Amino acid sequence: IENMKKLYNYYSSHFKKSYKLIKSGLKEDNLLYFFKRILELCETHSTNRTLSSTVLNNHIPKFNSSERMKMLKELENFNLIEITHKGRSINIKLNPKIEKMPPKEVLQKYLEAPK
């Protein structure tokens, strides 16, 4: 029975993550890539632990503006980032809990499906 509970929890969490991504029209690989790039850019280009949308536009050209916004909102729903609007400008701030964690650990813990 314990093993059945473990399997249920595993498949349940995996389904919820997949369903959210499918419902929002995002591919999991793209979201993972996008978040990985945000983590890398935070290390190199952030000012006061904040990234501007300009930095994202210049350093992640793979996605257009609407795709980027969908992914940012999805990451915000996962409580991984905080989006603030200042006029037409958008700033992205990492969640303080994950800020000090190594990027690989953050990706495994929050976005990748359990193995």
C-alpha positions in Angstrom: 0.0 0.0 0.0 2.9 2.4 0.8 4.3 1.8 -2.7 1.0 2.5 -4.2 0.8 5.8 -2.4 4.3 6.7 -3.6 3.3 5.8 -7.2 0.1 7.8 -6.9 1.9 10.9 -5.6 4.5 10.6 -8.3 2.1 10.3 -11.2 -0.3 12.9 -9.6 2.4 15.6 -9.3 3.8 14.8 -12.8 0.3 15.0 -14.3 -0.4 18.3 -12.6 2.8 19.8 -13.9 2.2 18.4 -17.4 -1.4 19.5 -17.5 -0.5 23.1 -16.5 2.1 23.3 -19.2 -0.2 21.8 -21.9 -3.1 24.0 -20.8 -0.9 27.1 -21.1 0.4 26.0 -24.5 4.0 25.8 -23.3 6.5 23.0 -23.9 8.3 21.7 -20.8 11.6 21.8 -22.6 11.2 25.4 -23.6 10.2 26.4 -20.1 13.2 24.6 -18.6 15.5 26.2 -21.1 14.1 29.6 -20.5 14.4 29.3 -16.7 17.9 27.9 -17.0 18.8 31.0 -19.0 17.2 33.3 -16.5 19.3 31.7 -13.7 22.5 32.1 -15.8 21.6 35.7 -16.6 20.9 36.5 -12.9 24.5 35.5 -12.1 26.0 37.7 -14.8 23.6 40.5 -15.6 21.4 41.3 -12.6 21.4 44.6 -10.9 20.2 44.5 -7.3 19.2 40.9 -7.9 16.8 42.1 -10.6 16.8 41.4 -14.4 15.2 43.8 -16.8 13.1 42.6 -19.8 15.7 44.2 -22.0 18.3 41.7 -20.8 15.9 38.8 -21.5 15.1 40.2 -25.0 18.8 40.6 -25.8 20.1 37.3 -24.4 17.2 34.9 -25.0 16.2 35.6 -28.6 14.8 32.1 -29.1 11.3 33.3 -28.0 9.1 36.1 -29.1 7.6 38.6 -26.7 4.3 36.8 -26.2 6.0 33.4 -25.6 8.3 35.0 -23.1 5.4 36.6 -21.2 3.6 33.2 -21.1 6.7 31.6 -19.6 7.3 34.4 -17.2 3.8 34.1 -15.9 4.1 30.3 -15.6 7.3 30.7 -13.6 5.6 33.2 -11.4 2.8 30.8 -10.9 5.4 28.3 -9.7 6.6 31.0 -7.3 10.1 30.9 -8.8 10.2 34.5 -9.9 8.4 37.8 -9.1 7.4 40.1 -12.0 7.2 43.8 -11.4 6.0 46.4 -13.9 7.5 49.8 -14.0 5.7 51.7 -16.7 6.2 49.6 -19.9 9.3 48.0 -18.4 9.2 44.6 -16.8 11.6 43.5 -14.1 12.2 39.9 -12.9 13.4 39.0 -9.5 14.2 35.4 -8.3 12.4 34.0 -5.3 14.7 34.6 -2.3 14.5 30.9 -1.4 16.1 29.8 -4.6 18.4 32.7 -5.1 21.4 31.2 -3.2 20.8 27.6 -4.5 23.0 26.3 -7.4 21.0 26.5 -10.7 21.2 22.7 -11.3 19.6 22.0 -7.9 16.8 24.6 -8.5 15.9 23.0 -11.8 15.8 19.5 -10.4 13.8 20.5 -7.4 11.2 22.8 -9.0 10.8 22.1 -12.7 12.0 18.6 -13.6 9.7 15.7 -13.1 10.8 13.3 -10.3 12.6 10.2 -11.5 
